[in-house]
Amino acid sequence: MSEDKVRRLNLMRFWLFGTFVIVWAATFVFTFLWLARVGAGLMDVVVTSLPVWVITAVLAVVWHFGYKWWLGRSEGAMTPSAPE
């Protein structure tokens, strides 16, 4: 990959990680504030928020590898060679 494409992939990786951290913090705080009224503990908050975290992490990984493939497709790395 060219230097520009590597830079763009690193920037995408940074923003995907940042998005995951923001989603993690927001769901954790919101769920804690919501469940603290009924006397739930910290583990209850984690278990309640876990599906959102897992879905966000899986989507971020899929997006990363999809973007990596998309960047590499123009170099001919993903196209099969012509039969001889």
C-alpha positions in Angstrom: 0.0 0.0 0.0 1.1 3.5 -0.7 2.0 5.9 2.1 -1.2 7.9 1.6 -3.3 4.8 1.9 -1.5 3.6 5.1 -2.1 7.1 6.6 -5.8 6.9 5.7 -6.1 3.4 7.2 -4.4 4.5 10.4 -6.7 7.5 10.6 -9.7 5.2 10.2 -8.3 2.9 12.9 -8.0 5.9 15.3 -11.6 7.0 14.7 -13.0 3.5 15.0 -11.3 3.0 18.3 -12.4 6.5 19.4 -16.0 5.7 18.4 -15.8 2.5 20.5 -14.5 4.3 23.5 -17.2 7.0 23.2 -20.0 4.3 22.9 -18.5 2.4 25.8 -18.4 5.4 28.1 -21.9 6.7 27.1 -23.6 3.4 27.5 -21.8 2.7 30.8 -22.8 6.0 32.3 -26.3 6.1 31.0 -26.9 2.5 32.1 -25.4 3.2 35.5 -27.6 6.2 36.0 -30.6 4.3 34.9 -30.0 1.1 37.0 -28.6 2.8 40.1 -32.1 3.9 41.0 -33.2 0.3 41.5 -30.2 -0.6 43.5 -28.2 -2.5 40.8 -24.6 -3.1 41.3 -21.6 -2.4 39.0 -21.7 -5.9 37.5 -25.4 -5.5 36.6 -24.4 -2.4 34.6 -21.6 -4.2 32.8 -23.8 -7.2 31.9 -26.6 -4.9 30.7 -24.2 -2.8 28.5 -22.2 -5.7 27.2 -24.3 -6.5 24.1 -23.9 -2.9 22.9 -20.2 -3.0 23.4 -19.8 -6.3 21.6 -21.9 -5.2 18.6 -19.9 -1.9 18.4 -16.6 -3.8 18.6 -17.6 -6.3 15.9 -18.9 -3.6 13.6 -15.6 -1.6 14.1 -13.5 -4.6 13.2 -15.7 -5.4 10.1 -15.5 -1.8 9.0 -11.7 -1.7 9.4 -11.1 -4.8 7.3 -13.7 -3.7 4.7 -12.0 -0.3 4.4 -8.6 -2.0 4.2 -9.9 -4.2 1.4 -11.4 -1.2 -0.3 -8.1 0.7 -0.2 -6.2 -2.3 -1.6 -8.6 -3.1 -4.4 -7.3 -0.5 -6.8 -3.8 -1.9 -6.6 -4.9 -5.2 -8.2 -4.3 -7.1 -5.0 -7.9 -8.4 -5.0 -8.3 -9.1 -8.7 -7.4 -12.6 -10.0 -4.7 -12.8 -12.7 -5.6 -13.3 -16.3 -5.5 -16.9 -17.5 -2.6 -17.7 -19.8 
